[in-house]
Amino acid sequence: MKRKRVLLWLGASLLAVVVVSLLVLNALLQPMKREASEHLIRIEDGDTLAKVADRLESEGVLRSASAALFVLKIRRQPMDVRSGTFAVDASLRGDEILRRLTQAQPIRQMVLIREGLWAEEIARLLEEKRVCSAEEFLRLVGEPSRFEGDVEFPLPEDSLEGYLFPDTYDLPPLLGAERSIRRMLKAFEAKVYKPLGRPKESELRRWVIIGSLIELEAMHDVERRKISGVIANRLAKGMPLQIDATVLYALKEKRRLKNSDYRVESEYNTYQILGLPPGPICSPGVASIRAAANPERHDYLYYVARPDGYHAFATTYAEHLRNVRMRNAGTLK
């Protein structure tokens, strides 16, 4: 009788332990959020599910990484994860979050980097898309040596402005600035450097600088080589280029210029300096860089924009002033 009571007591105790354990386990699996709440996580090559679970716990998505992993193991669920960026719902149970991660496909996010953007504008765009912080991106743009082993073409010493090739990229959230920049430099190498015959460093640098000027001056492809010819002619004659886009770059603002703006002291202000600015003023596209490498031969030294985005070109200053007056009067066709 006594032995029977002992067995009953042991059985009851064991049952109590099991019940309490299940209650504790259930509590540790409860969602961290009551309502649907997206949380992004970046999984790198070689990361295990256990490592990912620990990160989710530290980031407040899982109550207990070990509890969630335990449930998957006893259920013999798959434990492999892909690399990439993933979205998890913090309103789900911990084991369900991990189960879905093992089956999920990484997020794809197509981001258009338009021709003519400053590095600062690209940085803000990527921050808006949650790819990286603008601060991190601009810091690495100022460290070209960081990427010397990644590409074949000679990188500038001070800044990657102008070499961040404009294109559409798959840049998922949390990808990071370094990977994003590397992809842009690889695209520059494939679509500019190699097709142009692997030009020498000084030649490439000159084409990228002039290409950046053309990019912000020409609205239509048909005029790019003609504008390139004007730049070449003015440089040959020792005339200041007087390109408004360089003033805006010096001011770090994109707005309508005032007369006083043209006097801003900057090595980029081509109203105040002779020759080319020290570096590119935007990310030029292939057409502009090709135009820089192959300017049209003519005698034009001036141009003024028409209402349709095309330009009226002139060989003399008197002719140019006439075009300006007609433009201001609305009679320039």
CORHU-V971635 format. One record per pair of residues at least 6 apart in sequence whose C-alpha atoms are under 6 Angstrom apart, sorted by the first residue. I is the first residue (numbers start at 0). GAP is how many residues later the second one is. Records with the same first field share a line. If there is no record, write none. Layout:
# CORHU-V971635
I=GAP / GAP
This chain:
# CORHU-V971635
27=35 / 36
28=64 / 65
29=63
30=60 / 61 / 62
31=58
32=57 / 58
33=57
34=56
35=55
36=52 / 53
37=50 / 51
38=48 / 49
39=46 / 47
40=44 / 45
41=42 / 43
42=40 / 41
43=39
44=38
52=12
53=11
55=6
56=6 / 8
60=29
61=32
67=26 / 27
79=22
80=21
83=22
84=21 / 22
85=20 / 21
107=64
108=61 / 62 / 63
109=59 / 60
110=57 / 58
111=55 / 56
112=53 / 54
113=52
114=51 / 168 / 169 / 170
115=99 / 166 / 167 / 168
116=165 / 166
117=164
118=42
122=11 / 14
123=10
126=6 / 7
129=43
130=42 / 43 / 44 / 45
131=42 / 44 / 45
136=40
140=18 / 19
141=16 / 17
153=47
161=118 / 120 / 121
163=20 / 21 / 119
164=19 / 23
206=82 / 85 / 86
207=81
208=70 / 71
209=82
210=73 / 77 / 78 / 81
211=68 / 69 / 70 / 72
213=74
214=69 / 73
217=6
218=90
223=67
224=66 / 70 / 71
225=70
227=64 / 67
228=66 / 67 / 68
229=70 / 71
239=34
240=29
241=28 / 29
245=22 / 23
246=22
247=6
249=18
267=9
298=16
299=14 / 15
300=14
301=11 / 12
302=8 / 9 / 10
303=7 / 8
304=6
313=6
325=6
